[in-house]
Amino acid sequence: MIDADLSFEKSQVEATITTPVISIKNPYAGYIQVPAVQEIIRDDPQAKAKIQIQDGTLRKEKCCCA
């Protein structure tokens, strides 16, 4: 997943990722464990998957939900 961006959009996922990703966008259900992520985008109110960052890397989360 090196250089992956907009990962997991509209997915039901159970994943443990071993490499950092650029961005995660709107995962619908399940969980994602990732060592580092630069950006989490949640602009779909149905995207409720849990995202756990293992090393606490600073990231910005964009949320456009009303």
C-alpha positions as CSV (number, residue, x, y, z in Angstrom):
1,M,0.0,0.0,0.0
2,I,3.0,2.3,-0.4
3,D,1.8,5.6,-1.9
4,A,-1.8,4.6,-1.6
5,D,-4.3,7.4,-1.5
6,L,-8.1,7.5,-1.1
7,S,-7.9,4.0,0.2
8,F,-11.0,1.9,1.2
9,E,-13.6,4.2,-0.2
10,K,-17.2,2.8,0.4
11,S,-15.8,-0.5,1.6
12,Q,-16.5,-3.0,4.4
13,V,-13.1,-3.8,5.7
14,E,-11.1,-5.6,8.3
15,A,-7.5,-4.7,7.6
16,T,-4.2,-4.5,9.4
17,I,-1.9,-2.4,7.1
18,T,1.9,-2.6,7.6
19,T,3.0,0.4,5.6
20,P,1.9,4.1,5.9
21,V,-0.8,5.4,3.5
22,I,-1.4,8.8,2.1
23,S,-5.1,9.0,2.7
24,I,-8.1,6.9,3.8
25,K,-11.5,7.9,2.5
26,N,-15.0,7.0,3.7
27,P,-14.6,3.3,4.8
28,Y,-18.2,2.2,5.5
29,A,-17.8,-0.5,8.1
30,G,-15.3,-2.6,10.0
31,Y,-11.9,-1.5,11.1
32,I,-8.5,-0.4,9.7
33,Q,-5.2,-0.6,11.7
34,V,-2.5,1.4,10.0
35,P,1.0,2.5,11.2
36,A,0.6,6.1,9.8
37,V,-1.8,8.0,7.6
38,Q,-1.5,11.6,6.4
39,E,-5.2,12.3,5.9
40,I,-8.5,10.8,6.8
41,I,-11.5,12.0,4.7
42,R,-15.0,11.5,6.0
43,D,-17.4,13.4,3.9
44,D,-20.1,10.6,3.8
45,P,-22.2,10.3,6.9
46,Q,-22.5,6.5,6.3
47,A,-18.7,6.0,6.6
48,K,-18.4,4.7,10.2
49,A,-15.5,2.3,10.1
50,K,-13.0,2.5,13.0
51,I,-9.5,3.7,12.0
52,Q,-6.7,3.0,14.5
53,I,-3.4,4.7,13.9
54,Q,-0.7,2.6,15.6
55,D,2.0,5.3,16.2
56,G,-0.1,8.4,16.8
57,T,1.3,10.2,13.7
58,L,-0.1,13.7,13.3
59,R,-2.8,13.7,10.7
60,K,-5.6,16.0,9.6
61,E,-9.1,14.7,9.2
62,K,-11.4,16.3,6.8
63,C,-15.1,16.0,7.6
64,C,-17.8,17.7,5.5
65,C,-20.7,16.1,7.3
66,A,-23.6,18.3,8.2
